[in-house]
Amino acid sequence: MADYATESEQFEAFKHWWKKNGTLTSVALVLMIAGLIGTQWWRTQTVAQAEAASSDYQQLIQGLSRNDAQAVQQHASRIISQFSSTPYAPLAALALAKTKLEQGDKKAARTHLQWVLDNASQPALKSVARLRLAKIIYSEGEYPVALSLLSADNAGSFTSEYEELKGDIALAMKNPGEARAAYTRALAALPENTQERTQLQMKLDDLGVKN
């Protein structure tokens, strides 16, 4: 509003401006406030979920240390169902898969590991889940499926474990040449003077290869 000679003129000018723009201004202000409140609410909910998931996860870890399968099942299931968007959910699914496998329930273990593959955002957790799932599938004689699963991922720091399992699968499929190549790659990915190198060297020696 420009300068006006009297307060009355200023008031009339303001009324005219408000009549023209006031509704839009009010809507914009309400939307802005709602946005701020919504953002704050979302942050509060996110923090609350993370804290609740963390508490459950700590109890899950305690259950693992006590070999308490019931506690692991209880807390892991709650994390996965109620806090699936938190980083604790894939960890809970891995723990649950481990417990189910120890109980001999390979089908349930496979389901939980597949959940990690489908939902985890951390590449390392996906690599762990893929390796464990491939081991279960291999143990059930589904060699091509296990091999294709291992070939579908950049193993990163798990290269040696991936290649060793590829070698085991190739050997089970009566492909000693492929097994030898996989074991050699696994060996090359390991640091010197480790127990894992000794075990791999024994597998290579069994194939008639000296390194």
Sequence and secondary structure as in RCSB ss.txt:
>XXXX:A:sequence
MADYATESEQFEAFKHWWKKNGTLTSVALVLMIAGLIGTQWWRTQTVAQAEAASSDYQQLIQGLSRNDAQAVQQH
ASRIISQFSSTPYAPLAALALAKTKLEQGDKKAARTHLQWVLDNASQPALKSVARLRLAKIIYSEGEYPVALSLL
SADNAGSFTSEYEELKGDIALAMKNPGEARAAYTRALAALPENTQERTQLQMKLDDLGVKN
>XXXX:A:secstr
    SSHHHHHHHHHHHHHHHHHHHHHHHHHHHHHHHHHHHHHHHHHHHHHHHHHHHHHHHHHHHTT HHHHHHH
HHHHHHH TTSTHHHHHHHHHHHHHHHTT HHHHHHHHHHHHHH   HHHHHHHHHHHHHHHHHTT HHHHHHHH
HTS  GGGHHHHHHHHHHHHHHTT HHHHHHHHHHHHHTS SS HHHHHHHHHHHHTT   
